[in-house]
């Protein structure tokens, strides 16, 4: 981390230590927790972290990520239903689903 900090100072790309987090990924039931610091500030340890709209947790289980995707898609499907109603042609509803809800489900699916 010190080398990374030196590089960032050299190139004028300073890190904000309050936005940096520690996420230890391990299978161990009793992980070894070490306090990391960046520029004298001890970094916060978290159990899960959201990066590029993908939720990662300490054991790489994507359950919380999938739950958030389901919630987002339910909101979008409800909005579609309220907007076009039940009597809209099926072709319109399918097109709306493919353009609004499906991208939420497919975004970064290769990661999880």
C-alpha positions in Angstrom: 0.0 0.0 0.0 2.9 2.4 0.7 4.2 1.9 -2.9 0.7 2.5 -4.3 0.5 5.6 -2.2 3.9 6.9 -3.4 2.9 6.2 -7.0 -0.4 8.1 -6.5 1.4 11.1 -5.0 4.0 11.1 -7.9 1.2 11.1 -10.6 -1.2 13.4 -8.7 -3.9 10.8 -8.3 -4.4 10.8 -4.6 -6.5 8.2 -2.9 -9.3 9.2 -0.4 -8.7 6.8 2.5 -12.3 7.3 3.8 -13.5 5.7 0.5 -11.1 2.8 0.7 -12.3 -0.4 2.4 -10.9 -3.8 3.3 -12.7 -6.9 2.1 -11.0 -10.1 3.1 -12.0 -13.1 1.0 -11.4 -16.3 2.7 -12.8 -19.8 3.4 -11.4 -19.8 6.9 -13.8 -19.8 9.8 -11.2 -17.9 11.8 -9.6 -15.4 9.5 -6.5 -13.4 10.4 -7.5 -9.8 10.5 -4.8 -7.3 10.0 -5.3 -3.5 10.1 -4.2 -1.9 6.9 -3.5 1.8 6.8 -3.3 4.3 3.9 -1.5 7.5 4.6 -1.8 7.0 8.3 -5.5 6.3 8.2 -6.7 2.8 9.3 -9.0 1.4 6.6 -12.5 0.2 7.4 -13.1 -3.5 7.2 -16.4 -4.6 5.6 -18.3 -7.8 5.0 -19.5 -6.9 1.6 -18.8 -4.2 -0.9 -20.5 -2.9 -4.0 -18.3 -2.2 -7.0 -19.6 -1.4 -10.5 -23.1 -2.4 -9.3 -21.9 -5.9 -8.3 -22.1 -6.8 -4.6 -19.1 -8.9 -3.4 -19.0 -10.4 0.0 -16.3 -12.1 2.1 -17.0 -15.6 0.9 -17.9 -14.7 -2.7 -21.5 -15.8 -2.3 -23.6 -13.6 -4.6 -26.8 -14.1 -2.7 -27.1 -10.4 -1.6 -26.2 -9.3 -5.2 -29.0 -11.6 -6.6 -31.5 -10.3 -4.0 -30.8 -6.7 -5.0 -31.2 -7.6 -8.7 -34.5 -9.3 -8.0 -35.7 -6.2 -6.1 -34.7 -3.9 -9.0 -36.4 -6.0 -11.6 -39.6 -6.3 -9.5 -39.7 -2.5 -9.4 -39.1 -2.2 -13.2 -41.7 -4.9 -13.9 -44.2 -3.1 -11.7 -43.5 0.2 -13.5 -44.1 -1.5 -16.8 -47.3 -3.0 -15.6 -48.5 0.4 -14.3 -47.5 2.2 -17.5 -48.9 0.0 -20.2 -51.5 -2.0 -18.2 -52.6 -5.6 -18.5 -54.4 -5.1 -21.8 -51.4 -4.0 -23.8 -50.3 -6.3 -26.6 -47.9 -9.0 -25.5 -45.3 -7.9 -28.1 -45.1 -4.4 -26.4 -44.7 -6.0 -22.9 -42.0 -8.3 -24.2 -40.1 -5.4 -25.8 -40.4 -3.3 -22.6 -39.1 -6.2 -20.5 -36.2 -6.8 -22.9 -35.2 -3.2 -23.0 -35.7 -2.3 -19.3 -35.5 -5.3 -17.0 -33.3 -7.8 -18.9 -30.2 -5.5 -18.9 -30.4 -5.3 -15.1 -30.3 -9.1 -14.9 -27.5 -9.5 -17.5 -25.2 -6.7 -16.4 -21.9 -8.2 -15.2 -23.4 -11.7 -15.1 -20.1 -13.1 -16.2 -18.6 -12.0 -12.9 -21.2 -13.6 -10.6 
